[in-house]
Amino acid sequence: MARTRIRSIVVEDIVYRWTVGLVDPRHVKVKVWRDGPGGALEVMAIFDDPWLNFGPIITAPAGRAAEVFELSPIAPALAAKIVRQALEMGWQAHHKATTRLQLTRDRERLEPSPE
């Protein structure tokens, strides 16, 4: 199994660490936290891993793969957007609790996780 890559991102002059982990062939979990004591933010996002979904992707009707599959990986700009929106929703990284949210299919906003 591949080693999880921990990345750094600065949002509003605060350094956060973040990772992306595979949940299943259609979903990933973005985990964000600050150094030191505190809780984490876990965000489920749709991502159709091209390696795991190769067959369905190449057999999709021409020009429709983008409508059916989410092939854009979680990039630093999206991670920063997730942190900003979570902070606006009241996430407090210094509290010990883990906050779970989900990213909408269009990747425009965060919503409460159904869990």
PyMOL commands that set and color helices and strands:
alter all, ss='L'
color gray80, all
select helices_A, chain A and resi 54-58+65-68+76-88
alter helices_A, ss='H'
color red, helices_A
select strands_A, chain A and resi 7-11+14-24+27-34+40-46+99-103+110-112
alter strands_A, ss='S'
color yellow, strands_A
deselect
rebuild
show_as cartoon
